[in-house]
Amino acid sequence: MFAIKKTLALSETGWHDFKRAVFACVLTNLCLFLPFIVIIQAIVTLLDPLMSGGTLDTQKLLLLLAAGCAAALLYFFVYRNEYRKTYTTAYNESAKIRIEAAEHIRKLPLSFFNNKDLSELTTNIMADCASVEHTMSHVVPGLLSTIITSALITVILCFYEWRMALSLFAALPIALCIILLTRTLQAKFGERHVIAKMNVSGQVQEYLEGIKVVKSFGLSGEKSKALESALRNMMWEAIKFEGLAGIFVTLASIILQAGMGLVILVGVTLLSGGSLDPIRFLMFVIISAKIYSPLLVLLTLLPEFFYMLISTARLQRLRTEKAMTGEENISLQNYDIELQSVSFAYGGEEVIKDISLKIPQNSMTALVGPSGSGKSTLSRLIPRFWDVKQGKILIGGRNIRDIDPERLLSYMSFVFQDVVLFNDTVMNNIRIGKHDADDEEVFAAAKLARCDEFTAALPRGYETVIGENGSTLSGGERQRVSIARALLKNAPIVLLDEATASLDPENEGLIQEAISELVKSRTIIVIAHRLRTVMGADKIAVLENGRLVEEGRGDELLAKKGLFARLYNIQQESLGWTAGK
């Protein structure tokens, strides 16, 4: 039983509720036999006058009728209790598992996401948790209750006639062996079916995300081939898996039901030998017809349970991924940032190589360099999106590896070039920066970020829902919402990833004004592609191939005539470029 708790990753509350659900199912199964006991007693009452020559006991029949009605009413209440104990508690536990999985994913380092597709993680939270939910509500309680009920009935029947009782279950071990011995083969085809479903999920997501490109280049036919192929593959894998499982279940069911013939054969033999009376023979025949129903369900549920184990195992692997940890009660007194011989690698490829750099508090430091030089990676090591391979990153003299990631991020605000917004109101998208902010605080931050200039034209102002990822807003408007978030958070450290790189001149001017408000009296780290925009920075760190090759003020670096000067001159020359006729 404890293996089931571990397999389904149940909480203590969920485990307690699960045991109650199994007990409720056992109680329901046992109550199902009450009507048959009443029927058997009624048959005995009806046959007694024929066999003994007495009169029919109508009073007893009326009592049996009342007992049958009471049994039906009892079954109603018992089944309602079972429903509450199984389905309701399963849904509650599934919700907890989903929330815990989402919370665990949130605490994982970004290196984990480099090796995972978004569709796979979506499958973990949705489909895999749904499998656990289905297993808890429909499969495992039914399996265990059927096993327990069958064992109890076998023991009871042995007191009446052990030879008939044994013959009743003689074929069950053979039927179970067919299901259990083919488990490996079922698991193989089940795994292929799960992989096919994940592939479809990924293809659907890719197709929808790229629908603009597909339409604009008229590639609907070619680009849909991968999705169509994935769908057809999932269909065939489903047919193979369900067909295979169906064959084994059908064969096991036929063998199990052959036991009915064995019951009748043994019963007739004992009846003709005078060692069994007709009433007991009739009772066993009736019970046999009834008891095979849950046993057939057992044979059906076993392959389903094995299939569910694939999803639960994947969910378990996710939950065992090591989350980033640290102390939550650390309070930073200053915000000097220092990198000491920092190295970092994606997989086996080293992208940051032995970098040492000091970023003073209340200063602006720009990270520049050619594409692929490590600027973005370095800016993501500072907030501990990844842990460094070698060296240390200190903030206020504290190693960031000792600080809880969420505590560390509370000291930082971010403005990235690629803004992520939610399908919610402008107000709530800004309030993400500070969840408990009142409306006046949000309005103040929005005004500083120049958001009030475009919200005035929206149908409901700040209460306008802006669509998925802010689809109803322009790039500049989305960027200003992002800056408003950072202003509302009011963190002492700000990381900017060239927020104006892809904007038109009008929006760029507005964003620059908003950023000017954001960077006042803060420790600023800027990833710069347009070098002229950071000439006034307190320090410029120049990266190349993951190494720090230069650092200093802009005029100092230009005077050195090194990499920074070369990149700066190339950009200045490109400003005079015009399209030819």
Summary of the structure (lengths in Angstrom):
residues: 581
radius of gyration: 35.2
end to end distance: 78.7
largest distance: 124.9
contacts: 1829
relative contact order: 0.08
helix: 66%
strand: 11%
